[in-house]
Amino acid sequence: MGIAIGIALGTTRSSCAFVSNGKPRMLTTSDGARSFPPGFAVGEQRVRRVDAVELGAALRRIKAAAEAALGDEVHWAVLTVPA
């Protein structure tokens, strides 16, 4: 049937959550961390635009990690992004 996840996309780290048995759960990486590198870096002293290819690659990595951890396909995602 597919799973819905929530992704908080950050400039230095991103996190992913899902609902299991009516309760929110944080997805952990294979090494137990509760956040993922975003796949792109934005320095504190400079602002850089992230193109669609970079953003898509980062989201695909998080989706793949969620599918591997949860054992089901992710069909939906809610994204939050920094202002």
C-alpha positions in Angstrom: 0.0 0.0 0.0 2.9 2.4 0.6 4.1 4.6 3.4 4.0 8.4 3.9 7.1 10.0 5.4 7.9 13.5 6.6 11.2 15.0 5.6 12.7 18.1 7.3 15.2 19.2 4.7 17.9 21.3 6.3 21.0 23.1 4.9 23.4 21.0 7.0 21.4 18.0 8.1 18.0 16.5 7.2 15.7 14.2 9.1 12.9 11.8 8.3 9.9 10.6 10.3 7.0 8.3 9.8 3.9 7.1 11.8 3.8 3.6 13.2 0.9 2.3 15.3 -0.4 5.9 15.6 2.8 7.3 16.9 5.5 9.4 15.2 8.9 7.8 14.9 12.2 9.2 13.7 14.0 7.2 11.0 17.6 6.4 11.9 20.5 5.9 9.5 22.3 2.5 9.2 24.8 3.9 11.8 22.0 4.9 14.2 22.1 8.7 13.5 18.7 10.5 13.5 19.7 12.8 10.7 21.1 12.6 7.2 23.6 14.8 5.4 21.5 16.8 2.9 23.6 15.9 -0.1 24.5 19.5 -0.6 26.3 22.0 1.6 25.6 25.7 2.2 28.3 27.5 4.1 27.5 29.9 6.9 29.1 32.8 5.2 27.6 32.3 1.7 24.3 31.6 0.2 24.1 29.2 -2.7 21.2 28.1 -4.8 20.6 24.4 -4.9 19.5 23.1 -8.3 16.7 20.6 -8.9 19.2 17.8 -9.6 20.9 18.2 -6.3 17.7 18.5 -4.4 16.2 15.5 -6.2 19.3 13.4 -5.5 19.1 14.2 -1.7 15.4 13.4 -1.5 15.9 10.1 -3.4 18.7 9.1 -0.9 16.4 9.8 2.0 13.5 8.0 0.4 15.7 4.9 -0.3 16.9 4.9 3.3 13.3 5.0 4.5 12.2 2.2 2.2 15.1 0.0 3.3 14.5 0.6 7.0 10.7 0.2 6.8 10.5 -2.6 4.3 7.8 -0.9 2.2 7.6 1.6 -0.7 7.3 5.3 0.1 4.5 6.7 -1.9 4.0 10.1 -0.3 6.2 12.7 1.5 5.6 15.9 3.3 8.6 18.3 3.1 9.6 21.2 5.2 12.4 23.5 4.1 14.4 26.3 5.8 13.1 29.8 5.1 
